[in-house]
Amino acid sequence: MQLTILHFLTMKKILLSLLILSAFSSFAESSSIVLKGKKAFDKVSNSEIVRIKDFSSIPNYIKFKKGKEFPLGELENWLQHYVKSDEKVGLNLIKEEKD
């Protein structure tokens, strides 16, 4: 009898864990907008795909058209366009790796 109760509790924990994981996965997927083609280009020049999370005005993923990639040196100025603040936006290099 004890083995059956232990088995039941273990299965209950596994099922609950899967349910929570599924809920978080669907929430994360539904909380972003993916723009493609002309809509992406209208949001970010020279882009093919733009993904924006609902909690930020800054795109969290941009795929640029081949040969139209964004110059890395202009990234800080570009980000300032999306930040609705008088404060200067800055980036710090944390780590650099070679491909």
Secondary structure, DSSP 8 states (H G I E B T S, - for coil): -HHHHHHHHHHHHHHHHHHHHHHHHHHHHHTEEEEETHHHHHHSTTEEEEEEETT-SS-SEEEE-TT----GGGHHHHHHHH--SSS------------
